[in-house]
Every structure is written in structure tokens, then in C-alpha cells.
Amino acid sequence: MTGIKINDLQLGMELDEPVRNLQGKVLFDAGSAITEKHVKALKAWGVTEVQIVDFSARDTALPGDVKDEEETEAKQGSMIEARVQDLFKMTDCEDPVIQELYRLALARAGAE
């Protein structure tokens, strides 16, 4: 577990503890992967620091860890692609401009 300032967060970092507002309401559960929306919400709620999972503290990866991480990345990529596809569902996917926008949307969301 490592405390990190909101401005130092990187997309994909995983919360080690739930993040709560001043009234104690849970804003984000432990295990949530940080997205741009998380960062904006944390700033809006005045949260200055969160506890993230410190993966560097692991000495060695267990045999299942690499497979599990690959499966998790594949699932996240599929979820991201599905969200972007939903955004573009009413567009002409044959149009080169739309194709480039779609590619950029995937890249920005982290699916490529």
C-alpha cells in the first residue's frame, strides 16, 4: 500500500483502500482501477491523496499472476472497445474520418 497525491496518479493504478468523502460515503471501492473520470471526481470532492496497491513490493510473480494479468488486460480492453463502439454506433464506420476518430478514441481510452 502506498499513499499517492492525486496529481501523481497514473491511469490504471489500483486503489488499495476505499476512497471516502468527508461524510464517510464511499466514492470508489478498493480494487478500482484509476481512470480520468476517477481523477476528476477525486479533485471535485477535494480528495488530495489515495492509497494505491504497490505492485513493486512483490518479489516474484507467481505462475498464475502473469496469466491473470493478461486475462484482466484482455477483459479491460474488450470493455473499453465495447464502450467506444457504443459511442460510434450511429456513425458511418466506412468514412475515413470516423475510422480515425474511432482509432483515436480507442488509443485515448487505452485499448490499443
DSSP file (Angstrom, degrees, kcal/mol; ACC not computed):
  #  RESIDUE AA STRUCTURE BP1 BP2  ACC     N-H-->O    O-->H-N    N-H-->O    O-->H-N    TCO  KAPPA ALPHA  PHI   PSI    X-CA   Y-CA   Z-CA
    1    1 A M              0   0    0      0, 0.0     2,-0.4     0, 0.0    52,-0.2   0.000 360.0 360.0 360.0 133.0    0.0    0.0    0.0
    2    2 A T  E     -A   52   0A   0     50,-2.4    50,-3.1     2,-0.0     2,-0.3  -0.998 360.0-132.9-137.0 130.7    1.4    3.4   -1.0
    3    3 A G  E     -A   51   0A   0     -2,-0.4     2,-0.4    48,-0.2    48,-0.2  -0.662  31.3-178.6 -79.8 136.1   -0.1    6.8   -0.4
    4    4 A I  E     -A   50   0A   0     46,-2.6    46,-2.3    -2,-0.3     5,-0.1  -0.999  28.0-114.7-141.0 138.6    0.0    9.0   -3.6
    5    5 A K  E >   -A   49   0A   0     -2,-0.4     3,-1.5    44,-0.2     4,-0.4  -0.375  29.7-118.8 -68.1 147.7   -1.1   12.5   -4.3
    6    6 A I  G >  S+     0   0    0     42,-2.0     3,-1.4     1,-0.3    -1,-0.1   0.877 113.9  55.9 -56.7 -41.4   -4.0   12.9   -6.8
    7    7 A N  G 3  S+     0   0    0     41,-0.3    -1,-0.3     1,-0.3    42,-0.1   0.680 106.4  52.2 -67.7 -15.9   -1.8   14.9   -9.2
    8    8 A D  G <  S+     0   0    0     -3,-1.5    -1,-0.3     2,-0.1    -2,-0.2   0.432  82.5 119.7 -98.4  -1.1    0.7   12.0   -9.3
    9    9 A L    <   -     0   0    0     -3,-1.4     2,-0.4    -4,-0.4    -3,-0.0  -0.320  49.5-153.2 -64.5 146.1   -1.9    9.3  -10.1
   10   10 A Q    >   -     0   0    0     -2,-0.0     3,-2.0     1,-0.0    24,-0.2  -0.945  29.1 -96.2-119.1 144.6   -1.5    7.4  -13.3
   11   11 A L  T 3  S+     0   0    0     -2,-0.4    24,-0.2     1,-0.2     3,-0.1  -0.305 109.8  28.3 -58.4 137.1   -4.3    5.8  -15.2
   12   12 A G  T 3  S+     0   0    0     22,-3.0    -1,-0.2     1,-0.4    23,-0.1   0.196  81.7 138.0  96.2 -15.6   -4.7    2.1  -14.4
   13   13 A M    <   -     0   0    0     -3,-2.0    21,-3.4    20,-0.1     2,-0.5  -0.309  51.3-127.1 -59.7 150.7   -3.3    2.3  -10.8
   14   14 A E  B     -C   33   0B   0     39,-0.3    39,-2.9    19,-0.2     2,-0.2  -0.877  11.9-122.6-110.0 131.9   -5.4    0.3   -8.4
   15   15 A L  B     -B   52   0A   0     17,-2.5    16,-3.2    -2,-0.5    37,-0.3  -0.510  16.5-166.2 -70.8 133.5   -6.9    1.6   -5.2
   16   16 A D  S    S+     0   0    0     35,-2.9    36,-0.2    -2,-0.2    -1,-0.2   0.735  75.4  25.8 -90.0 -26.5   -5.8   -0.4   -2.2
   17   17 A E  S    S-     0   0    0     34,-1.0    34,-0.2    12,-0.1    -1,-0.1  -0.929  95.7 -90.6-132.4 155.9   -8.5    1.1    0.1
   18   18 A P        -     0   0    0      0, 0.0     2,-0.5     0, 0.0    11,-0.2  -0.376  39.2-129.7 -62.8 147.5  -11.9    2.6   -0.5
   19   19 A V  E     -D   28   0C   0      9,-2.9     8,-3.7    31,-0.1     9,-1.3  -0.889  29.2-170.1-101.1 128.8  -11.9    6.3   -1.1
   20   20 A R  E     -D   26   0C   0     -2,-0.5     6,-0.2     6,-0.3     2,-0.1  -0.855  17.5-128.5-119.7 152.2  -14.4    8.2    1.1
   21   21 A N    >   -     0   0    0      4,-2.3     3,-1.9    -2,-0.3    25,-0.1  -0.265  47.4 -85.4 -84.4-177.5  -15.7   11.8    1.1
   22   22 A L  T 3  S+     0   0    0      1,-0.3    -1,-0.1    23,-0.3    24,-0.0   0.757 130.5  55.2 -63.7 -24.4  -15.7   13.9    4.3
   23   23 A Q  T 3  S-     0   0    0      2,-0.1    -1,-0.3     1,-0.0     3,-0.1   0.457 120.5-108.1 -86.7  -1.4  -19.1   12.4    5.3
   24   24 A G    <   +     0   0    0     -3,-1.9     2,-0.2     1,-0.3    -2,-0.1   0.446  69.3 146.4  90.8   0.8  -17.7    8.9    5.1
   25   25 A K        -     0   0    0      1,-0.1    -4,-2.3    -5,-0.1     2,-0.5  -0.524  54.9-114.5 -72.6 135.8  -19.5    7.9    1.9
   26   26 A V  E     +D   20   0C   0     -6,-0.2    -6,-0.3    -2,-0.2     3,-0.1  -0.587  34.3 177.4 -73.7 121.9  -17.5    5.6   -0.3
   27   27 A L  E    S+     0   0C   0     -8,-3.7     2,-0.3    -2,-0.5    -7,-0.2   0.858  72.8   7.9 -88.1 -44.0  -16.7    7.3   -3.6
   28   28 A F  E    S-D   19   0C   0     -9,-1.3    -9,-2.9   -11,-0.0    -1,-0.4  -0.999  77.5-125.3-142.2 137.6  -14.6    4.4   -5.1
   29   29 A D    >   -     0   0    0     -2,-0.3     3,-1.6   -11,-0.2   -14,-0.2  -0.373  37.7 -90.2 -78.1 157.2  -14.1    0.9   -3.8
   30   30 A A  T 3  S+     0   0    0      1,-0.2   -14,-0.2   -14,-0.1    -1,-0.1  -0.389 114.4  37.2 -59.9 144.1  -10.8   -0.8   -3.2
   31   31 A G  T 3  S+     0   0    0    -16,-3.2    -1,-0.2     1,-0.3     2,-0.2   0.282  81.5 139.0  92.8 -10.5   -9.6   -2.5   -6.3
   32   32 A S    <   -     0   0    0     -3,-1.6   -17,-2.5   -18,-0.1     2,-0.4  -0.464  52.6-129.5 -68.2 136.8  -10.9    0.1   -8.6
   33   33 A A  B     -C   14   0B   0    -19,-0.2   -19,-0.2    -2,-0.2     2,-0.1  -0.759  29.7-110.0 -87.5 132.3   -8.5    1.0  -11.5
   34   34 A I        +     0   0    0    -21,-3.4   -22,-3.0    -2,-0.4     2,-0.2  -0.394  42.0 175.3 -67.9 130.8   -7.9    4.7  -11.8
   35   35 A T     >  -     0   0    0    -24,-0.2     4,-1.9    -2,-0.1     5,-0.1  -0.739  48.2 -97.9-122.3 174.6   -9.4    6.4  -14.9
   36   36 A E  H  > S+     0   0    0     -2,-0.2     4,-2.4     1,-0.2     5,-0.2   0.890 125.3  55.2 -60.7 -38.3   -9.6   10.0  -16.0
   37   37 A K  H  > S+     0   0    0      1,-0.2     4,-2.5     2,-0.2    -1,-0.2   0.885 105.1  52.7 -62.5 -38.7  -13.1   10.2  -14.5
   38   38 A H  H  > S+     0   0    0      2,-0.2     4,-3.0     1,-0.2     5,-0.2   0.940 109.3  49.0 -60.0 -47.3  -11.8    9.0  -11.2
   39   39 A V  H  X S+     0   0    0     -4,-1.9     4,-2.3     1,-0.2    -2,-0.2   0.926 112.4  47.6 -61.1 -45.9   -9.2   11.7  -11.1
   40   40 A K  H  X S+     0   0    0     -4,-2.4     4,-2.3     1,-0.2    -1,-0.2   0.917 113.8  47.6 -61.1 -43.6  -11.7   14.4  -12.0
   41   41 A A  H  X S+     0   0    0     -4,-2.5     4,-2.2     2,-0.2    -2,-0.2   0.910 110.3  51.8 -65.6 -41.9  -14.2   13.2   -9.3
   42   42 A L  H  <>S+     0   0    0     -4,-3.0     5,-2.4     1,-0.2     4,-0.5   0.915 111.6  46.8 -61.4 -42.7  -11.5   13.0   -6.7
   43   43 A K  H ><5S+     0   0    0     -4,-2.3     3,-1.1    -5,-0.2    -1,-0.2   0.912 110.7  52.7 -64.4 -41.2  -10.4   16.5   -7.3
   44   44 A A  H 3<5S+     0   0    0     -4,-2.3    -2,-0.2     1,-0.3    -1,-0.2   0.851 110.2  48.0 -63.3 -34.5  -14.0   17.7   -7.3
   45   45 A W  T 3<5S-     0   0    0     -4,-2.2    -1,-0.3    -5,-0.1   -23,-0.3   0.488 116.4-115.0 -84.9  -3.3  -14.6   16.0   -3.9
   46   46 A G  T < 5 +     0   0    0     -3,-1.1     2,-0.4    -4,-0.5    -3,-0.2   0.671  58.8 157.2  80.5  16.3  -11.4   17.6   -2.5
   47   47 A V      < -     0   0    0     -5,-2.4    -1,-0.3    -6,-0.2     3,-0.1  -0.626  17.2-179.0 -75.5 129.9   -9.5   14.3   -2.0
   48   48 A T        +     0   0    0     -2,-0.4   -42,-2.0     1,-0.3     2,-0.3   0.669  61.3  20.1-105.0 -21.2   -5.8   15.0   -2.0
   49   49 A E  E     -A    5   0A   0    -44,-0.3     2,-0.3   -43,-0.1    -1,-0.3  -0.998  58.3-170.6-151.2 145.7   -4.3   11.6   -1.6
   50   50 A V  E     -A    4   0A   0    -46,-2.3   -46,-2.6    -2,-0.3     2,-0.6  -0.913  28.1-114.0-132.4 161.8   -5.3    7.9   -2.1
   51   51 A Q  E     -A    3   0A   0     -2,-0.3   -35,-2.9   -48,-0.2   -34,-1.0  -0.862  36.4-171.6 -96.9 123.4   -3.8    4.6   -1.1
   52   52 A I  E     -AB   2  15A   0    -50,-3.1   -50,-2.4    -2,-0.6     2,-0.3  -0.798  31.5 -96.5-114.5 158.1   -2.8    2.5   -4.1
   53   53 A V        -     0   0    0    -39,-2.9     2,-1.0    -2,-0.3   -39,-0.3  -0.544  32.0-141.4 -70.5 131.4   -1.6   -1.1   -4.5
   54   54 A D    >   +     0   0    0     -2,-0.3     3,-1.2     1,-0.2     4,-0.2  -0.779  25.1 174.3 -98.6  92.0    2.1   -1.2   -4.6
   55   55 A F  G >  S+     0   0    0     -2,-1.0     3,-1.4     1,-0.3    -1,-0.2   0.717  73.1  69.9 -71.3 -20.6    2.9   -3.9   -7.1
   56   56 A S  G 3  S+     0   0    0      1,-0.3    -1,-0.3    -3,-0.1    -2,-0.1   0.687  84.5  71.2 -70.7 -15.4    6.6   -3.2   -6.9
   57   57 A A  G <  S+     0   0    0     -3,-1.2     2,-0.3     2,-0.0    -1,-0.3   0.659  75.4  99.6 -74.4 -14.8    6.6   -4.7   -3.4
   58   58 A R    <   -     0   0    0     -3,-1.4     3,-0.1    -4,-0.2    -3,-0.0  -0.581  61.3-159.0 -73.4 129.7    6.0   -8.2   -4.9
   59   59 A D  S    S+     0   0    0     -2,-0.3     2,-0.3     1,-0.3    -1,-0.2   0.948  71.5   1.3 -74.2 -50.2    9.3  -10.1   -5.1
   60   60 A T  S    S-     0   0    0      0, 0.0     2,-0.4     0, 0.0    -1,-0.3  -0.972  74.5-113.5-138.7 152.6    8.4  -12.6   -7.7
   61   61 A A        -     0   0    0     -2,-0.3     0, 0.0    -3,-0.1     0, 0.0  -0.691  30.6-128.3 -84.8 136.3    5.3  -13.2   -9.8
   62   62 A L    >>  -     0   0    0     -2,-0.4     3,-1.3     1,-0.1     4,-0.9  -0.482  30.4-104.2 -76.7 156.2    3.6  -16.5   -9.1
   63   63 A P  H 3> S+     0   0    0      0, 0.0     4,-0.7     0, 0.0     3,-0.3   0.841 121.7  47.0 -52.6 -37.8    2.9  -18.6  -12.2
   64   64 A G  H 3> S+     0   0    0      1,-0.2     4,-2.9     2,-0.2     5,-0.2   0.701  96.1  75.9 -77.4 -19.5   -0.8  -17.7  -12.3
   65   65 A D  H <> S+     0   0    0     -3,-1.3     4,-2.7     1,-0.2     5,-0.2   0.910  94.8  46.7 -61.3 -45.1   -0.1  -13.9  -11.8
   66   66 A V  H  X S+     0   0    0     -4,-0.9     4,-2.4    -3,-0.3    -1,-0.2   0.925 115.1  46.7 -64.6 -44.1    1.0  -13.3  -15.4
   67   67 A K  H  X S+     0   0    0     -4,-0.7     4,-2.5     2,-0.2    -2,-0.2   0.929 112.9  49.5 -63.0 -45.3   -1.9  -15.3  -16.8
   68   68 A D  H  X S+     0   0    0     -4,-2.9     4,-2.5     1,-0.2    -2,-0.2   0.905 111.5  49.2 -61.0 -41.9   -4.4  -13.4  -14.5
   69   69 A E  H  X S+     0   0    0     -4,-2.7     4,-2.7     2,-0.2    -1,-0.2   0.900 111.0  49.6 -64.9 -40.7   -2.9  -10.1  -15.5
   70   70 A E  H  X S+     0   0    0     -4,-2.4     4,-2.3     2,-0.2    -2,-0.2   0.910 112.1  48.1 -64.2 -41.7   -3.2  -10.9  -19.2
   71   71 A E  H  X S+     0   0    0     -4,-2.5     4,-2.4     2,-0.2    -2,-0.2   0.906 112.3  49.3 -64.4 -41.7   -6.8  -12.0  -18.8
   72   72 A T  H  X S+     0   0    0     -4,-2.5     4,-2.7     2,-0.2    -2,-0.2   0.920 111.8  48.3 -64.0 -44.1   -7.6   -8.8  -16.8
   73   73 A E  H  X S+     0   0    0     -4,-2.7     4,-2.7     1,-0.2    -1,-0.2   0.899 111.5  50.4 -63.0 -40.2   -6.0   -6.7  -19.5
   74   74 A A  H  X S+     0   0    0     -4,-2.3     4,-2.2     2,-0.2    -2,-0.2   0.909 111.7  47.6 -64.5 -41.7   -7.9   -8.5  -22.2
   75   75 A K  H  X S+     0   0    0     -4,-2.4     4,-2.5     2,-0.2    -2,-0.2   0.919 112.8  48.4 -65.3 -43.2  -11.2   -8.0  -20.4
   76   76 A Q  H  X S+     0   0    0     -4,-2.7     4,-2.6     1,-0.2    -2,-0.2   0.915 111.2  50.7 -63.5 -42.0  -10.5   -4.3  -19.8
   77   77 A G  H  X S+     0   0    0     -4,-2.7     4,-2.6     1,-0.2    -1,-0.2   0.899 111.0  48.7 -61.2 -41.0   -9.6   -3.9  -23.5
   78   78 A S  H  X S+     0   0    0     -4,-2.2     4,-2.3     2,-0.2    -2,-0.2   0.901 111.8  48.9 -65.5 -41.1  -12.8   -5.6  -24.5
   79   79 A M  H  X S+     0   0    0     -4,-2.5     4,-2.1     2,-0.2    -2,-0.2   0.911 112.6  47.9 -65.6 -41.8  -14.8   -3.4  -22.2
   80   80 A I  H  X S+     0   0    0     -4,-2.6     4,-2.4     2,-0.2     5,-0.2   0.935 112.1  49.0 -63.8 -46.4  -13.1   -0.3  -23.5
   81   81 A E  H  X S+     0   0    0     -4,-2.6     4,-2.7     1,-0.2    -1,-0.2   0.893 109.7  52.4 -61.9 -38.9  -13.7   -1.3  -27.1
   82   82 A A  H  X S+     0   0    0     -4,-2.3     4,-2.0     2,-0.2    -1,-0.2   0.896 109.8  49.0 -64.0 -39.6  -17.3   -2.1  -26.4
   83   83 A R  H  X S+     0   0    0     -4,-2.1     4,-1.7     2,-0.2    -2,-0.2   0.914 113.0  46.5 -65.8 -42.1  -17.8    1.4  -24.8
   84   84 A V  H  X S+     0   0    0     -4,-2.4     4,-1.6     2,-0.2    -2,-0.2   0.907 110.5  53.0 -67.4 -40.6  -16.2    3.1  -27.8
   85   85 A Q  H  < S+     0   0    0     -4,-2.7     4,-0.3     1,-0.2    -1,-0.2   0.902 107.0  53.2 -59.1 -40.3  -18.2    1.0  -30.2
   86   86 A D  H >< S+     0   0    0     -4,-2.0     3,-0.9     1,-0.2    -1,-0.2   0.885 106.8  52.1 -62.5 -38.1  -21.3    2.2  -28.4
   87   87 A L  H 3< S+     0   0    0     -4,-1.7     3,-0.3     1,-0.2    -1,-0.2   0.830 116.0  40.4 -65.4 -31.3  -20.3    5.8  -28.9
   88   88 A F  T >< S+     0   0    0     -4,-1.6     3,-1.8     1,-0.2    -1,-0.2   0.269  81.4 108.4-101.1  10.3  -19.8    5.3  -32.6
   89   89 A K  T <  S+     0   0    0     -3,-0.9    -1,-0.2    -4,-0.3    -2,-0.1   0.753  80.1  48.0 -64.9 -23.9  -22.8    3.1  -33.2
   90   90 A M  T 3  S+     0   0    0     -3,-0.3    -1,-0.3    -4,-0.2     2,-0.2   0.155  98.2  92.9-101.4  18.6  -24.8    5.8  -35.1
   91   91 A T  S <  S-     0   0    0     -3,-1.8     2,-1.1     7,-0.0    -3,-0.0  -0.646  86.6-101.5-109.4 166.9  -21.9    6.8  -37.4
   92   92 A D    >   -     0   0    0     -2,-0.2     3,-1.6     1,-0.2     6,-0.2  -0.767  32.7-168.0 -85.9  99.3  -20.7    5.7  -40.9
   93   93 A C  T 3  S+     0   0    0     -2,-1.1    -1,-0.2     1,-0.3     9,-0.0   0.567  81.9  63.7 -69.8  -8.4  -17.9    3.4  -40.0
   94   94 A E  T 3  S+     0   0    0      4,-0.1    -1,-0.3     5,-0.0    -2,-0.0   0.643  77.6 102.1 -87.1 -16.1  -16.7    3.3  -43.6
   95   95 A D  S <> S-     0   0    0     -3,-1.6     4,-2.4     1,-0.1     5,-0.2  -0.534  72.0-140.2 -70.3 126.9  -15.9    7.1  -43.5
   96   96 A P  H  > S+     0   0    0      0, 0.0     4,-2.0     0, 0.0     5,-0.2   0.835 101.8  53.5 -59.4 -34.2  -12.1    7.5  -43.1
   97   97 A V  H  > S+     0   0    0      2,-0.2     4,-2.5     1,-0.2     5,-0.2   0.930 110.0  46.7 -66.3 -44.2  -12.5   10.4  -40.7
   98   98 A I  H  > S+     0   0    0     -6,-0.2     4,-2.8     1,-0.2    -1,-0.2   0.891 110.1  54.2 -64.8 -39.3  -14.8    8.4  -38.5
   99   99 A Q  H  X S+     0   0    0     -4,-2.4     4,-2.3     2,-0.2    -1,-0.2   0.902 110.2  46.5 -61.0 -40.8  -12.3    5.5  -38.6
  100  100 A E  H  X S+     0   0    0     -4,-2.0     4,-2.5     2,-0.2    -2,-0.2   0.905 112.2  49.9 -69.5 -40.7   -9.5    7.8  -37.5
  101  101 A L  H  X S+     0   0    0     -4,-2.5     4,-2.5     2,-0.2    -2,-0.2   0.910 111.0  50.4 -61.6 -41.6  -11.7    9.2  -34.7
  102  102 A Y  H  X S+     0   0    0     -4,-2.8     4,-2.4     2,-0.2    -2,-0.2   0.928 110.6  49.0 -61.1 -46.4  -12.5    5.7  -33.6
  103  103 A R  H  X S+     0   0    0     -4,-2.3     4,-2.4     1,-0.2    -2,-0.2   0.910 112.7  47.8 -60.6 -42.9   -8.8    4.8  -33.6
  104  104 A L  H  X S+     0   0    0     -4,-2.5     4,-2.8     2,-0.2    -1,-0.2   0.882 109.4  53.2 -65.7 -38.8   -8.0    7.9  -31.5
  105  105 A A  H  X S+     0   0    0     -4,-2.5     4,-2.1     2,-0.2    -2,-0.2   0.912 110.7  47.0 -63.5 -42.1  -10.8    7.2  -29.1
  106  106 A L  H  X>S+     0   0    0     -4,-2.4     5,-2.6     2,-0.2     4,-0.9   0.925 113.0  49.1 -64.0 -43.9   -9.5    3.6  -28.5
  107  107 A A  H ><5S+     0   0    0     -4,-2.4     3,-0.6     1,-0.2    -2,-0.2   0.921 112.1  47.8 -62.7 -43.5   -6.0    4.9  -28.1
  108  108 A R  H 3<5S+     0   0    0     -4,-2.8    -1,-0.2     1,-0.2    -2,-0.2   0.877 111.0  51.0 -65.8 -36.7   -7.1    7.6  -25.6
  109  109 A A  H 3<5S-     0   0    0     -4,-2.1    -1,-0.2    -5,-0.2    -2,-0.2   0.629 117.9-114.2 -76.9 -12.6   -9.1    5.1  -23.7
  110  110 A G  T <<5S+     0   0    0     -4,-0.9    -3,-0.2    -3,-0.6    -2,-0.1   0.678  80.2 122.3  92.7  18.2   -6.1    2.8  -23.5
  111  111 A A      <       0   0    0     -5,-2.6    -4,-0.2     1,-0.2    -5,-0.1   0.672 360.0 360.0 -88.0 -17.3   -7.4   -0.1  -25.6
  112  112 A E              0   0    0     -6,-0.6    -1,-0.2    -9,-0.1    -5,-0.1   0.458 360.0 360.0 -93.1 360.0   -4.6   -0.1  -28.2
